Amino acid sequence: MKKILMTLLSLIMVVAMVASCTPSTPPEQPTDAPTTQAPVETEPGGEEPTEPVVEPTEPAGKVYNVVNLVNGTLGDRSFFDSAEAGLAELAAAGRITYRTIEMGGDDEDQPKWLSTLYEVSESGDYDLIICGTYQMPDYLNEVAAEYPDQKYLIYDSAGDGDNIVNINYKQNDMGYLVGVFAAAMTLETDLDNINDESVVGFVGGVDSPVINDFLYGFLLGAQYSNADIKVDTRYVNSYVDPARAKELALSMINDNNCDIIWGVSGNSGNGAAEAALETGKAWFIGVDSDQELTLSKELAAITLTSGLKNIGNSIVWFFDELDAGREHYGEDILLGIPEGGVGIVTDKNFDKYATDEIKALVEEVMEGIVNGTIEVPTAIGDTSGAAERLRDSLQP
């Protein structure tokens, strides 16, 4: 009997040991559970797993190769420099590679504009060819028609083709803001360099629709804030002749008592700033970029503000659109205050010298343009001659 009992006990123990070594069935995973696993943590000094979990990353966007054709020179401290700044920002972010070609801005340089356009288009090296200003459309249209698969962007003007995107700006809105500010500031006779006459000045590059669009807004804005305002308007007939702009500005200051001059003439406009500094009887307003940051220390000190045509921002905007899958080739794009296309500098000297009332006035006008309660007409496409008539009527 004892042998039988011992045998039964042995069998029971074996069965128990086998049962304890059998793995349990794992619970079913829910069907909607995420499949990405969290990284496995190890104790300090422990070994890392042989196959670490790698988190998924967003695919890198396309890096575009771009060439920027400047029908002038860099260093204008406004128009071309603004475009260059936008491209440099994109390159720093790794979104583009680019090359800038300065083609010169004099009459004898113009044949080079066309030949350079042909050269870069023929190369096939570039995803996008960029150029700008009212002087380039005829050249661009000719070349773009020959290379229908090449993409082009022109700013501050317009070409004609399904492979061209035209980016333009509401410079009339910007001019309105600057006019409101300038005509209000000329009443602040307690400020150095401001005289008793309500006369401000405008030095334009060329008597053209784009420049007169700035001017039209400027004239209307000036009338908004100062019913007695006079505006001395002159044209340099060049964007690269600061000596001529200085000559004109000296006459405006000394002969007509202009105490604030807006220079809308590229590199030429710097000559108007020099005239204001040299006489000690006027202030300057810059254009296209914040010229307090780019002019010499002495010229920046007499620059009250700058009207901003943000060429660089608009180029960044375009690449944002491309990366979002929205191509605009064959379209006319118009960027204003809401899109950051235009504006006015409101810090530094503006903040230092403008009264609280003038600051509030500029802000009120800016909001009015954005919400549509203030509508500024444009000189572009206008055949009525309204801008020219207003210009002539406000001459001192």
C-alpha positions in Angstrom: 0.0 0.0 0.0 2.8 2.4 0.9 4.4 1.9 -2.5 1.0 2.8 -4.2 0.7 6.0 -2.2 4.3 7.1 -2.9 3.7 6.5 -6.6 0.5 8.6 -6.6 2.2 11.5 -4.8 5.1 11.5 -7.3 2.7 11.7 -10.2 0.8 14.6 -8.6 4.1 16.6 -8.1 5.2 16.0 -11.8 1.8 17.3 -13.1 2.0 20.4 -10.9 5.6 21.2 -12.1 4.6 20.8 -15.7 1.6 23.1 -15.3 3.7 25.8 -13.7 6.1 25.9 -16.6 3.4 26.2 -19.3 3.1 29.9 -20.7 -0.2 31.6 -20.4 -2.1 32.8 -23.5 -1.5 36.6 -24.1 -4.7 38.8 -24.1 -5.9 39.9 -27.6 -4.8 43.4 -28.7 -7.7 45.8 -29.4 -8.2 46.1 -33.1 -8.0 50.0 -32.9 -4.8 50.1 -30.9 -1.9 52.2 -32.3 0.8 50.2 -33.9 3.7 52.7 -33.1 5.6 51.4 -30.1 7.1 53.6 -27.5 10.9 53.5 -27.2 12.2 50.9 -24.7 13.8 52.5 -21.7 16.8 50.7 -20.1 18.2 51.0 -16.6 21.4 53.0 -16.3 24.2 50.9 -17.4 21.9 48.4 -19.1 22.2 47.3 -22.7 20.2 49.1 -25.3 17.8 47.0 -27.4 19.3 45.7 -30.6 16.4 47.2 -32.7 15.5 50.5 -31.3 12.1 52.0 -32.3 12.5 54.9 -34.7 9.8 57.6 -34.6 8.4 58.5 -38.1 9.5 61.8 -39.4 7.9 64.2 -41.9 9.4 63.8 -45.4 11.6 66.7 -46.4 10.1 69.2 -48.8 11.6 69.9 -52.2 14.6 72.2 -52.2 14.2 74.5 -55.2 17.0 75.9 -57.2 16.4 79.5 -58.0 18.1 82.3 -59.9 17.4 86.0 -59.0 18.0 88.4 -61.8 18.5 92.0 -60.6 18.1 94.7 -63.3 20.2 97.0 -61.2 22.5 96.4 -58.4 22.2 95.2 -54.8 22.9 97.8 -52.2 19.9 100.0 -53.2 18.8 99.6 -49.6 15.2 99.2 -50.7 13.7 97.3 -53.6 16.3 94.7 -54.7 17.7 94.3 -51.2 14.2 93.4 -50.0 14.0 90.6 -52.6 17.5 89.4 -51.7 16.6 89.3 -48.0 13.6 87.0 -48.7 15.7 84.6 -50.7 18.4 84.6 -48.1 15.8 83.7 -45.5 14.6 80.8 -47.6 18.1 79.6 -48.2 18.9 79.7 -44.5 15.9 77.6 -43.8 17.2 75.0 -46.3 14.2 75.5 -48.6 16.1 76.8 -51.7 19.5 77.2 -53.2 19.9 80.4 -55.2 22.1 82.5 -57.2 21.8 86.3 -57.7 23.0 87.9 -60.9 23.4 91.7 -60.9 22.8 92.9 -64.4 23.2 96.7 -63.9 20.6 99.4 -64.1 21.8 101.8 -66.8 20.5 102.1 -70.3 23.6 100.4 -71.7 23.0 97.4 -69.5 19.5 96.6 -70.9 20.7 94.3 -73.7 22.3 92.2 -70.9 18.9 91.8 -69.3 17.6 89.9 -72.3 20.7 87.8 -73.0 20.9 86.8 -69.3 17.3 85.7 -69.3 17.9 83.6 -72.4 21.1 82.1 -70.8 19.6 81.0 -67.5 16.4 79.7 -69.3 18.5 77.7 -71.8 20.6 76.1 -69.0 17.6 74.3 -67.5 19.3 74.5 -64.2 16.6 76.4 -62.3 13.2 75.5 -60.9 12.3 79.2 -60.8 13.7 82.3 -62.4 12.9 85.5 -60.6 13.0 89.1 -61.9 11.2 92.3 -61.1 10.1 95.9 -61.9 8.2 97.5 -64.7 11.3 97.3 -67.0 11.3 93.5 -67.3 8.0 92.3 -68.8 8.8 92.7 -72.4 12.1 90.8 -72.0 10.4 88.2 -69.8 7.5 87.6 -72.2 9.8 87.0 -75.1 11.9 84.5 -73.3 9.1 82.7 -71.4 7.3 82.0 -74.7 10.5 80.3 -76.0 10.7 78.1 -72.8 7.2 77.1 -71.9 8.4 74.4 -69.4 10.5 76.9 -67.4 8.8 78.6 -64.5 9.2 82.4 -63.8 8.2 84.8 -61.1 8.1 88.6 -61.7 7.4 91.0 -58.8 6.1 94.5 -58.9 5.1 94.1 -62.6 3.3 91.6 -64.8 4.3 89.2 -67.6 2.0 87.2 -69.9 2.2 83.5 -69.9 0.9 80.3 -68.2 4.5 79.7 -66.8 4.7 83.2 -65.2 3.4 84.2 -61.8 2.9 88.0 -61.3 3.2 89.3 -57.8 2.2 92.9 -57.2 1.5 95.1 -54.2 -1.0 97.5 -53.0 1.5 100.4 -52.9 -1.4 102.8 -53.1 -2.5 101.6 -49.6 1.0 101.9 -48.4 1.3 105.4 -49.9 -1.9 106.4 -48.1 -0.5 105.4 -44.7 2.7 107.3 -45.4 0.8 110.4 -46.6 -1.4 110.4 -43.5 1.7 110.3 -41.4 3.8 112.8 -43.3 1.0 115.5 -43.5 0.2 115.1 -39.8 3.9 115.3 -38.8 4.4 118.6 -40.8 2.0 120.3 -38.4 4.3 119.4 -35.4 6.2 122.6 -35.5 7.8 122.0 -32.1 9.8 119.2 -33.7 13.3 120.1 -35.0 13.4 120.6 -38.8 9.6 121.2 -39.1 8.7 124.7 -40.3 5.4 126.6 -40.4 4.5 125.6 -43.9 2.4 122.6 -44.7 4.5 121.3 -47.6 5.9 117.8 -48.0 7.7 116.3 -50.9 7.8 113.2 -53.1 10.8 112.1 -55.1 9.8 109.4 -57.6 12.1 107.3 -59.8 10.2 107.5 -63.0 6.8 109.0 -64.0 5.2 105.6 -64.4 2.0 103.8 -63.3 3.7 102.0 -60.4 5.4 105.0 -59.0 2.3 107.1 -59.5 0.4 104.4 -57.6 2.6 105.2 -54.6 2.0 108.9 -55.2 -1.8 108.7 -55.6 -2.1 107.0 -52.2 0.3 109.5 -50.7 -1.6 112.5 -52.0 -4.9 111.2 -50.8 -3.6 110.2 -47.4 -2.0 113.6 -47.0 -5.3 115.3 -47.7 -7.0 113.0 -45.1 -4.9 114.3 -42.2 -4.2 117.8 -43.4 -6.7 119.8 -45.5 -4.1 122.5 -46.2 -1.3 120.2 -47.4 0.8 120.9 -50.5 3.0 118.2 -52.1 6.0 119.0 -54.2 6.4 116.1 -56.6 9.5 115.5 -58.7 10.9 112.6 -60.8 14.6 111.6 -61.1 14.0 109.6 -64.3 16.4 107.0 -62.9 16.6 104.5 -60.0 20.4 104.8 -59.8 21.1 108.5 -59.8 21.3 109.7 -56.1 23.1 112.9 -57.2 20.1 114.0 -59.3 17.7 113.1 -56.5 19.8 115.2 -54.1 19.7 118.2 -56.5 15.9 118.0 -56.7 15.4 117.6 -53.0 17.7 120.6 -52.2 15.4 122.7 -54.4 12.3 121.3 -52.7 13.7 122.1 -49.3 15.2 125.5 -50.0 12.7 126.9 -52.5 9.4 125.4 -51.4 10.0 124.8 -47.6 9.5 121.0 -47.8 10.3 119.6 -44.4 9.5 115.9 -45.0 10.4 114.1 -48.3 9.4 110.6 -49.3 12.0 109.0 -51.6 10.4 106.4 -53.9 13.2 106.0 -56.4 15.4 103.0 -55.4 19.0 103.9 -54.9 18.3 107.4 -56.2 16.2 108.1 -53.2 19.2 108.1 -50.9 20.2 111.4 -52.5 17.0 113.0 -51.1 18.0 111.7 -47.6 21.4 113.3 -48.1 19.8 116.6 -49.0 17.6 116.5 -45.8 20.7 115.9 -43.7 22.9 118.4 -45.4 20.4 121.3 -45.0 19.4 120.4 -41.5 15.9 121.6 -42.4 14.0 118.4 -43.4 13.2 114.8 -42.6 13.3 111.8 -44.9 11.0 108.8 -45.3 12.3 105.6 -46.8 10.6 103.0 -49.0 10.4 99.3 -49.7 12.5 98.2 -46.7 13.2 99.7 -43.3 15.8 102.2 -44.3 16.6 103.1 -40.7 18.3 99.8 -40.5 20.3 100.1 -43.8 21.2 103.8 -44.2 24.3 105.3 -42.5 23.9 106.3 -38.9 23.6 109.9 -39.8 20.9 109.4 -42.5 19.0 106.9 -40.3 18.8 109.6 -37.6 16.7 111.9 -39.9 14.5 109.1 -41.3 11.1 109.2 -39.7 9.8 105.9 -41.0 9.7 103.8 -44.2 6.8 102.6 -46.3 7.3 98.9 -46.7 6.7 97.0 -49.9 7.7 93.7 -48.6 9.2 92.0 -51.7 11.0 89.5 -49.6 7.9 88.5 -47.6 6.0 88.0 -50.9 8.7 85.6 -52.2 8.6 83.7 -49.0 4.7 83.6 -49.3 5.0 82.2 -52.8 7.2 79.3 -51.6 4.8 78.7 -48.7 2.1 78.3 -51.4 4.2 76.0 -53.5 5.0 73.8 -50.5 1.3 73.6 -49.7 0.6 72.4 -53.3 -0.8 75.6 -54.6 0.8 76.8 -57.8 -0.1 80.3 -59.1 1.5 80.2 -62.5 -0.5 82.2 -65.0 -2.1 84.2 -62.2 -1.9 87.8 -61.0 -1.3 88.0 -57.2 -2.0 91.2 -55.4 -0.7 91.4 -51.8 -1.7 94.1 -49.4 -1.7 95.0 -45.7 -3.5 91.8 -44.5 -1.0 89.5 -46.3 2.0 91.5 -45.1 2.7 92.7 -48.6 2.8 96.4 -47.6 3.0 98.4 -44.4 4.8 101.2 -42.6 7.6 101.1 -39.9 6.1 102.0 -36.5 9.1 101.6 -34.2 12.3 103.5 -33.7 12.0 107.1 -35.0 8.3 106.8 -35.7 7.8 105.7 -32.1 10.2 108.4 -30.8 8.9 111.4 -32.7 5.2 110.8 -33.5 2.7 112.0 -31.0 0.2 109.5 -29.5 -2.5 111.2 -31.6 -0.6 110.6 -34.8 0.2 107.0 -33.9 -3.5 106.4 -33.2 -4.4 108.1 -36.5 -2.1 105.8 -38.5 -3.4 102.8 -36.7 -7.0 103.9 -37.4 -6.3 104.3 -41.0 -4.5 101.0 -41.3 -7.5 99.2 -39.7 -9.8 101.1 -42.1 -7.9 99.8 -45.1 -8.0 96.3 -43.8 -11.7 96.2 -43.0 -12.7 98.1 -46.2 -14.1 101.3 -44.6 -11.2 103.1 -46.4 -10.8 102.3 -50.1 -7.8 103.8 -51.8 -8.0 104.1 -55.6 -5.1 103.0 -57.8 -3.3 104.7 -60.6 -2.6 101.4 -62.3 -4.9 100.9 -65.2 -6.6 104.2 -64.6 -7.0 106.2 -67.8 -9.0 109.1 -66.3 -5.9 111.0 -65.3 -7.2 111.5 -61.8 -3.8 110.9 -60.1 -2.1 113.4 -62.4 -4.7 116.0 -61.9 -4.5 115.6 -58.1 -0.7 115.7 -58.3 -0.7 119.0 -60.3 -3.3 120.6 -58.0 -1.3 120.0 -54.9 2.0 121.4 -56.2 3.2 124.4 -54.0 
